[in-house]
Amino acid sequence: MLPSEAMLCGRAGAWQAAEMPRTPLFNRDLATEHPQMANFIATLRQGRYLQSMPPAALQTVLRQGELIELQAQEALIRQHDASAPEMYLLIEGSLAVITDGRFILRLDRPGDVAGELSVISSTPRSASVIAETPCRLIAFAQQVFAVDEGAQQVPAFYYLFAHVMAEKLRQTTTQSLLRRDPRVADKRPARVALILLQASRRSRLKQWLREIWPQATSLEFSAKRFLAQGADQHFELLVTDLGAMAPQRPATAELHRLLRTLAAHPAPCIVMGGFCNQTDNRQLLIDYGIDEFLREPVAQPDLRRAVQGFRRQLDQFRQLDEIEQQADVDALTGLATRRRMQHFIETLSAGAADTGAPFALLISDIDHFKRFNDSRGHLVGDQALAEVAQTILAHLRQGDLAVRYGGDEFVMILPGCDTEAALLVADKLRREVAAGAAARLNADAPEGLTTALTITLGIAVYPRDGIEFEHLMEIADRRLYRGKDGGRNRVISGKN
């Protein structure tokens, strides 16, 4: 089983550095290919990005790569690393992409790509990429995609890159809908980026911010460091003084780059200083979408008004998000509700129809739950539901969805799982409930009142068992009741 999202993200900074021994896929001295080259090509063309790439073209590109292997918990890429960029194609295994300690997505299909943003931009890495299981990848070093100034042709690598990026662009919307944006719901203290502060006002401005927003943490950046490191970080507010960069003179290319970065950041931005006293400069800020600026002399009441306005907006967004999350989370078990499941399955089905990727649907309920309630009481019954739910959450992968469907019935949706993988997951859950959850529930039970706690599960898999979600639910439900008729505490799929 893969580590849970909480376990994986909680290990930030403790991942092992990967030595990554490399084997060239083409030996130029001997003019020989790696013996598994044909298998690599076939495997990669089964993935989501390279299906339409001709095998001969893919072979030409792969000859420029090197085979590397990672063990579980080794880091392929570390956030903020500024070493020479590389791009990686996954052949087998599972990688987790994590930024600022939060799981973002999993790469677990042949041809999935890591490090491609370093090809586009030379800024430090915006995320860590960690091996969840042993992995094999093909690495493309920086020189593979280097282009001499004035060159009339680009390396063959860019043919691969164009295929990957075009396909990723097409799939981005569907994939992003499967994950909630964590920024608004983030409960960490607010962070404010202070960029290009002039020494003459640095201490005064920081004191003002402490008085206006005492819960916020301020981080200082030069323009260069913010462009290199801060642009991809999470902040609630950006505050910059452009006087140090362009005091009342035509905007430079460096200033335009900074303004583009500030405008593209999700956080609101306040620009202050003598730069804002010029009408043309204020119009430049407005053109970039930055409409909160403070002219010289900057006064605390003006800063307070601007900051408090942004704080009110942030508080409103968080309250709305908490209300929405409450509608998506079952209060007793902490699992998703049927409302969240409906949104999830609509998006997952759209992506599966596009890529052909399987997903598994598991339905389970607690065996003899009514008898359990009658003998131990409804309070202990609620504890049983919570124990089963937490066992499910602890043993699913990040990206899976666990739902309290109603009463003592649970639904689990496992993207990328075929029947064999779903059987392994379901049987693991069954055993963990019968052992761990039952032991915890009975730990304080009076002598003679301990009760068995088991679940039965039915499995249906897209597209093997059907393509309509309602039909898959019916099949999984029928298999659940076959398991109950067969004695309970068991798993039933299309293979048994």
C-alpha positions in Angstrom: 0.0 0.0 0.0 1.1 3.6 -0.6 1.7 5.8 2.4 -1.2 8.0 3.3 -1.2 11.7 2.2 -0.8 12.9 5.8 2.1 10.5 6.4 3.8 11.4 3.2 3.4 15.2 3.6 4.4 15.0 7.3 7.8 13.7 6.3 8.8 17.0 4.5 12.5 17.4 4.9 13.1 13.8 5.9 13.0 12.2 2.4 16.2 10.5 1.4 18.4 12.1 -1.3 18.4 9.9 -4.3 21.8 8.9 -5.7 20.1 7.9 -9.0 22.7 5.8 -10.9 22.2 6.4 -14.6 22.3 4.0 -17.6 22.3 5.7 -21.0 19.6 4.3 -23.3 22.0 4.6 -26.3 25.7 3.8 -26.1 27.3 6.1 -28.7 30.7 4.3 -28.6 29.1 1.0 -29.4 26.1 2.3 -31.3 23.8 0.0 -29.3 20.5 0.6 -27.6 19.4 -0.4 -24.1 18.1 -4.0 -24.4 14.6 -2.9 -23.1 14.2 0.0 -25.5 11.3 -1.6 -27.4 9.6 -2.3 -24.1 10.1 1.3 -22.9 8.5 2.6 -26.1 5.5 0.3 -25.9 5.0 1.1 -22.2 5.2 4.9 -22.7 2.8 4.8 -25.6 0.2 3.2 -23.3 0.2 6.3 -21.1 -1.9 9.4 -21.3 0.5 11.8 -23.1 2.4 9.8 -25.8 -0.2 7.6 -27.4 -0.2 9.6 -30.6 3.6 10.0 -30.9 5.0 7.7 -33.7 7.2 4.9 -32.2 10.2 5.9 -34.4 10.1 9.5 -33.3 9.8 8.4 -29.6 12.8 6.1 -30.1 14.9 9.0 -31.5 14.1 11.1 -28.4 14.6 8.3 -25.9 18.1 7.6 -27.2 19.0 10.9 -25.6 17.8 9.9 -22.2 19.2 7.9 -19.3 17.5 5.2 -17.2 17.3 5.9 -13.5 15.8 4.0 -10.5 14.4 5.3 -7.2 13.5 3.5 -4.1 10.4 4.4 -2.0 10.7 7.7 -0.1 13.7 8.9 -2.2 13.4 12.5 -3.6 13.5 12.9 -7.4 13.1 16.7 -7.1 13.3 18.9 -4.0 11.3 22.2 -3.7 13.4 25.3 -4.1 16.3 23.3 -5.6 18.2 25.6 -8.1 20.4 23.0 -9.8 20.5 22.4 -13.6 17.0 21.5 -14.9 16.1 18.0 -15.9 12.9 16.4 -17.2 11.7 12.9 -16.3 9.4 10.3 -18.0 7.9 7.7 -15.6 8.1 4.1 -16.8 6.8 2.4 -13.7 6.1 3.2 -10.1 4.3 6.1 -8.3 5.5 9.6 -7.5 3.9 12.2 -5.2 4.1 15.9 -6.0 4.2 18.0 -2.8 4.5 21.7 -2.4 4.8 23.5 1.0 4.0 20.2 2.7 0.7 19.7 0.8 0.0 16.8 -1.5 -0.8 18.2 -5.0 -1.1 15.1 -7.3 0.2 11.7 -8.0 2.1 10.6 -11.1 1.6 6.8 -11.5 1.0 6.1 -15.2 3.6 5.4 -17.9 4.7 8.6 -19.6 3.8 10.8 -16.7 6.2 13.8 -16.6 8.1 15.5 -13.8 10.4 18.5 -14.0 8.9 19.9 -17.2 8.4 23.4 -15.7 12.2 23.6 -15.3 12.5 23.4 -19.1 10.2 26.4 -19.5 11.7 28.5 -16.6 15.1 28.5 -14.9 13.6 29.4 -11.5 14.1 27.0 -8.6 11.7 24.1 -8.4 8.2 24.9 -7.2 7.5 21.4 -5.8 9.1 18.3 -4.4 8.6 15.0 -6.3 8.9 11.9 -4.0 8.9 8.2 -4.9 5.9 6.5 -3.2 7.0 3.1 -4.5 10.2 1.9 -6.3 10.2 3.7 -9.6 12.0 3.6 -13.0 12.3 6.8 -15.1 14.0 8.2 -18.1 15.9 11.4 -17.4 16.7 14.1 -19.9 19.6 16.3 -18.8 19.8 20.0 -19.4 22.1 19.7 -22.5 19.4 17.6 -24.3 17.1 20.6 -24.6 19.7 23.4 -24.8 19.3 25.6 -27.9 22.1 27.8 -29.2 21.2 31.4 -29.7 20.3 32.0 -33.4 19.9 28.3 -34.1 17.5 27.5 -37.0 16.5 24.1 -35.6 15.7 22.8 -32.1 16.6 19.3 -30.7 14.3 16.4 -31.3 13.5 16.5 -27.6 11.1 19.4 -28.3 9.0 17.1 -30.4 8.4 15.0 -27.3 7.9 18.1 -25.2 5.3 19.5 -27.5 3.3 16.3 -27.4 3.4 16.1 -23.7 2.5 19.8 -23.1 -0.3 19.8 -25.6 -1.9 16.7 -24.0 -1.4 18.0 -20.5 -3.1 21.2 -21.4 -6.1 19.3 -22.8 -6.4 17.3 -19.6 -5.7 20.0 -17.0 -9.2 21.1 -16.4 -10.6 17.6 -15.8 -7.8 16.7 -13.5 -7.9 19.9 -11.5 -11.6 19.4 -10.7 -10.7 16.3 -8.8 -8.8 18.3 -6.3 -10.0 21.1 -4.1 -7.9 24.3 -4.0 -6.2 24.1 -0.5 -5.3 27.8 -0.4 -8.5 29.3 0.9 -9.1 26.6 3.5 -5.5 26.7 4.7 -5.5 27.2 8.5 -1.9 28.3 8.8 -1.1 31.8 9.9 -1.4 34.4 7.2 1.8 35.3 5.3 2.7 38.7 3.8 5.5 39.1 1.3 7.4 42.4 1.7 9.2 43.1 -1.6 11.8 45.8 -2.3 11.3 47.6 1.0 13.5 50.7 1.2 15.8 50.7 4.3 14.4 54.1 5.4 10.9 52.7 5.9 11.5 49.0 6.5 11.2 48.9 10.3 8.3 51.4 10.3 6.3 49.4 7.8 6.9 46.1 9.6 5.7 47.7 12.8 2.6 49.0 11.1 1.8 45.6 9.7 2.2 44.0 13.2 -0.3 46.4 14.6 -2.8 46.1 11.7 -2.5 42.3 11.3 -0.8 40.8 14.4 -1.5 37.2 13.3 0.4 37.6 10.0 4.0 36.6 9.4 6.1 38.9 7.2 8.8 37.7 4.9 11.2 40.1 3.1 12.4 39.6 -0.5 14.5 41.5 -3.0 13.0 41.7 -6.4 15.4 39.0 -7.7 14.8 36.6 -4.8 11.0 37.0 -5.1 11.1 36.2 -8.8 13.3 33.2 -8.1 11.7 31.8 -4.9 8.7 33.8 -3.7 6.5 33.8 -6.9 5.5 30.1 -6.3 5.0 30.4 -2.6 1.6 30.9 -0.8 0.9 34.3 0.6 -2.2 36.2 1.6 -0.8 39.6 0.7 2.0 41.1 -1.3 3.4 44.6 -0.4 6.1 46.2 -2.5 7.8 49.6 -2.8 8.8 50.2 -6.4 10.7 53.4 -5.7 13.9 51.4 -5.1 13.6 49.9 -8.6 12.3 52.7 -10.8 12.0 56.1 -9.0 9.8 58.2 -11.3 11.4 57.1 -14.6 10.2 55.0 -17.6 9.6 51.3 -16.6 12.4 48.9 -17.3 12.2 45.3 -18.5 13.0 44.1 -15.0 10.1 46.2 -13.6 7.8 44.8 -16.2 8.8 41.2 -15.3 8.2 42.0 -11.6 4.8 43.5 -12.3 3.7 40.5 -14.4 4.7 38.2 -11.6 2.9 40.2 -9.0 -0.2 40.4 -11.1 -0.2 36.7 -11.8 0.1 35.7 -8.1 -3.1 34.6 -6.4 -2.6 37.0 -3.5 -3.7 40.7 -3.7 -0.9 43.3 -4.1 -0.3 46.8 -2.6 2.2 49.0 -4.3 3.5 52.0 -2.5 6.1 54.8 -2.7 7.1 57.7 -4.9 6.6 55.5 -8.0 2.9 55.8 -7.5 2.9 59.6 -7.5 3.3 59.6 -11.3 0.0 59.3 -13.3 1.7 57.2 -16.0 3.0 54.8 -13.4 -0.4 54.4 -11.8 -1.9 53.7 -15.2 0.8 51.1 -15.7 -0.2 49.4 -12.5 -3.8 49.5 -13.4 -3.0 48.0 -16.8 -1.4 45.0 -15.0 -4.5 44.6 -12.8 -2.9 46.1 -9.6 -5.3 48.8 -8.5 -4.3 49.3 -4.8 -1.4 51.8 -4.6 -0.3 54.2 -1.9 1.4 57.5 -2.9 4.1 59.2 -0.9 4.0 60.1 1.8 2.7 56.7 2.9 0.6 57.0 6.1 -0.4 54.2 8.4 -4.2 54.9 8.1 -3.9 54.4 4.3 -2.1 51.1 4.7 -4.6 50.0 7.4 -7.5 50.7 5.1 -6.0 48.7 2.2 -4.9 45.7 4.4 -8.2 45.5 6.3 -10.1 45.5 3.0 -8.1 42.5 1.8 -8.5 40.8 5.2 -12.3 41.1 5.0 -12.3 39.5 1.6 -10.1 36.7 2.8 -12.3 36.1 5.8 -15.4 36.0 3.6 -13.7 33.5 1.2 -12.7 31.3 4.1 -16.2 31.4 5.7 -17.8 30.5 2.3 -15.3 27.7 1.8 -15.9 26.3 5.3 -19.7 26.3 4.7 -19.0 24.4 1.4 -16.7 21.9 3.1 -19.2 21.3 5.8 -21.7 20.3 3.1 -19.0 18.0 1.7 -17.9 16.2 4.9 -20.0 13.9 7.1 -19.8 15.3 10.7 -19.7 11.9 12.5 -17.1 10.0 10.3 -15.1 12.7 8.6 -15.8 11.0 5.2 -17.1 12.8 2.1 -20.9 13.2 1.6 -22.9 12.0 -1.3 -22.8 15.6 -2.6 -19.0 15.5 -2.8 -19.1 12.1 -4.3 -21.4 13.3 -7.1 -19.0 16.0 -8.1 -16.1 13.7 -7.9 -17.6 10.9 -10.0 -18.8 13.3 -12.7 -15.3 14.6 -13.2 -13.6 11.2 -12.8 -16.0 9.7 -15.4 -15.3 12.5 -17.9 -11.5 11.9 -17.5 -11.9 8.1 -17.7 -13.9 8.3 -20.9 -11.2 10.5 -22.4 -8.2 8.3 -21.3 -9.7 4.9 -20.8 -8.2 4.7 -17.4 -10.0 2.3 -15.0 -11.4 3.1 -11.6 -12.8 0.9 -8.9 -16.0 1.4 -6.9 -16.3 -0.3 -3.5 -19.4 -0.5 -1.4 -19.3 -1.8 2.1 -21.4 -1.9 5.3 -20.9 -3.1 8.8 -22.0 -6.7 9.4 -25.0 -7.1 11.8 -24.9 -3.4 12.6 -28.5 -3.4 13.9 -27.6 -6.2 16.3 -24.5 -4.2 17.3 -26.6 -1.2 18.1 -29.2 -3.2 20.0 -26.5 -4.9 22.2 -24.1 -2.0 22.8 -26.3 1.1 22.3 -26.4 3.8 19.7 -23.5 5.7 21.2 -21.2 2.8 20.8 -22.7 2.3 17.3 -21.6 5.8 16.4 -18.1 4.9 17.7 -18.1 1.8 15.5 -19.0 3.9 12.4 -16.2 6.4 13.3 -13.7 3.6 13.8 -14.5 2.0 10.5 -14.4 5.3 8.7 -10.9 6.2 10.2 -9.6 2.7 9.2 -10.8 3.3 5.6 -9.1 6.8 5.5 -5.9 5.4 6.9 -5.5 2.7 4.3 -6.6 4.5 1.1 -4.2 6.4 -1.2 -4.1 10.1 -1.6 -6.5 10.9 -4.5 -9.0 8.2 -3.5 -12.4 9.2 -2.2 -14.2 7.6 0.8 -17.9 8.4 1.3 -20.4 7.8 4.0 -23.3 6.8 1.7 -25.9 6.4 4.4 -26.4 4.7 7.7 -23.6 2.1 8.0 -22.9 2.0 4.3 -19.6 3.3 2.8 -18.5 3.9 -0.8 -14.9 4.1 -1.9 -13.8 5.4 -5.3 -10.3 4.4 -6.4 -9.0 6.1 -9.5 -6.6 4.1 -11.6 -7.5 0.8 -9.9 -8.3 -2.4 -11.9 -10.1 -5.4 -10.4 -6.9 -7.0 -9.0 -5.7 -3.8 -7.3 -9.2 -3.1 -5.9 -9.3 -6.7 -4.4 -6.1 -6.0 -2.6 -7.3 -2.7 -1.2 -10.7 -4.1 -0.2 -9.3 -7.2 1.5 -6.8 -5.0 3.4 -9.6 -2.9 4.6 -11.6 -5.9 5.6 -8.7 -7.3 7.7 -7.9 -4.0 9.3 -11.4 -3.5 10.5 -11.8 -7.0 11.8 -8.5 -6.6 13.7 -7.5 -3.0 14.5 -10.9 -1.2 14.6 -12.6 -4.0 16.5 -9.8 -4.1 19.1 -10.0 -0.3 19.6 -13.8 -0.4 20.0 -13.8 -3.3 22.5 -10.8 -2.0 24.5 -13.1 -0.5 27.2 -16.1 -2.8 26.8 -17.4 -4.5 30.0 -16.6 -8.2 30.4 -18.9 -10.3 28.3 -20.0 -7.3 26.0 -17.2 -7.4 23.5 -18.6 -7.6 19.9 -17.1 -8.6 16.6 -16.8 -5.7 14.2 -16.5 -6.7 10.5 -17.4 -5.4 7.1 -18.4 -6.9 3.8 -17.4 -5.3 0.5 -18.7 -5.5 -3.1 -16.5 -4.3 -6.0 -17.3 -3.0 -9.5 -14.7 -1.6 -11.9 -14.9 0.8 -14.8 -15.0 -0.1 -17.7 -14.9 -3.8 -17.1 -18.2 -4.0 -15.3 -19.9 -1.0 -17.0 -19.4 2.6 -18.0 -22.4 4.2 -16.2 -21.9 5.1 -12.6 -25.4 4.1 -11.6 -24.9 0.7 -13.2 -21.6 0.2 -11.4 -23.3 1.1 -8.1 -25.9 -1.6 -8.8 -23.3 -4.2 -9.6 -21.2 -3.4 -6.5 -24.3 -3.4 -4.3 -25.4 -6.8 -5.7 -21.9 -8.2 -4.9 -22.0 -6.7 -1.4 -25.2 -8.7 -0.7 -23.8 -11.8 -2.2 -21.0 -11.5 0.3 -23.5 -11.1 3.1 -25.5 -14.1 1.9 -22.2 -16.0 1.8 -21.4 -15.5 5.4 -20.2 -11.8 5.7 -16.7 -10.5 6.4 -15.6 -11.0 2.9 -15.0 -9.3 -0.5 -16.9 -10.1 -3.7 -15.8 -8.9 -7.1 -16.3 -10.1 -10.7 -13.5 -12.6 -10.1 -15.0 -14.5 -7.2 
